Amino acid sequence: APLMARAHEELWLDRLSSMGASFFPDCRVDDRENFSPSIISFAFPPLPGEVLTRLLAERNVYVGTGSACGQHKKDRLRVLTCMGINTKIAQCAVRVSFSNEIPLQHSCLALDILEDIIQKQRKILHF
């Protein structure tokens, strides 16, 4: 895999882990070689993925929800539930992807924004 993608992956996985994210699949962090370094799926249950996506978009960070394998919401959830992920957790899933053209500083900024949002949501939702 290109080095820049691996650098983004390392940064995202480390920061998300320190924030207490759940990963899809949960072996994603420990088994990096068997996954694309350009896509990471994670969640902060019980915060719904659609809410997190909106909160990030309001601050110009754009991510997707669920799996990239489905066009419709129920398709994206079905892919995750077929992986054995509980539906309530799957509804919290967010997917981030990045290319080699994205500077590492952009990932750092996006993660700072995400961390700020998660801290605020933890106070509201008590998770």
N, C-alpha and C positions, 0 to 999 in steps of 0.2 A: 504494500500500500504506500502511496506517496507520503513522504515525511510530514508535510504540513497537515494532512488529514490525521495522522497519528498524534501530532502535537495538539490539535483541537480535541481529539478524543481523550487524550490524557488529562487535559485541562478540565473538560466537561465532567468526566467520570470522577475525578478527584474532588472537584468543587461540589458536584451533586451529592457525592457520598458524604461529604462533610456537612451538607445541609440536611441529611437524613432522607434522601430520595429513595423510592423503590424503583427497581429497574425491571425491564421486560426484555428477555427473560431474566430472572434474578441472578443467573450465573454470568451475566454480561460483563460485570466488573472484573471477575477473576479469570475469564476465558476470552480475552480480547482478540486473540488471533483468529477465532472462528466467527467473528462478526465484522461487518463493514465498519471501518473507522469513521465513516461519514454520516452515520445515522445512529442516534441514541434515543431510545424510548424510556420514559421515566414518569413517575407520578409522585404526588404529595397528598395521599389520601388523608382526609375526605374531600380535599379541594377538587371540584370537578375540572376535568381537562378543558372544557369549553370556557369556564370562568378564567382559568389561568391563561389560556390563549388570548382571551379578550384583554385581561389586565396587562399582559406583555405587549400586545399590539398597541394599546394606548400609550406605551412608552417606546414605540417603534422597534420592538423585538417581535419577529414573526416566526411562529412555530406551528406545527400541525397537531391534530388530535388523533388518537388511536393508531391504527396501522395504515401504512401507505398502500396496502393491498386492496383497499376498498374505496369505491366512489362515495358511497352513502354511509351515513352514521352507523346504521345497523350492520353494514358490511365490515366496517372498521372494528366494531365491537366483536363481531363474530370471529374475526381472525384472532383477536386476543383471547377470547373465551375458548377457542379451539386449542390454544396453547396452554389451557388449563388455568387461566387467570380468572379469578372471581369477577363477575359482572360489575359489582360495585367498585372494585379496584380498576377494572378496565375503563370505566367511565371517567376515571381520573387521569388516564394516560395522555401524555404529551410526547410529541416526536420532534426532535430537532435534527436538522441536517445542515451540513456545511460543505463548501467546495474548497479546493486548494487556492482559489482566488481571494478568499476571505482572510483578511489579516487577523492574526492571533489577538490583537488588541480589541477587535470587534467581539470576539468570544468573551474576553475578559469583561468588557462593558456589559454585554448581555447577561453574564453570570452575576455581576454586581446588581443589576436591575432585578433579576430573578430572586436573588437572595433578599433584597429589600421587600419585594412583594411577598415572599414566603414568610418573612418575619412578621409583616403586618397581618397576613391571613391567619397565622398561628394565634395571634392575639384575639382575632375575631372568632375563629372557628374552634379554638382550644385543641389543637392537635400537636 
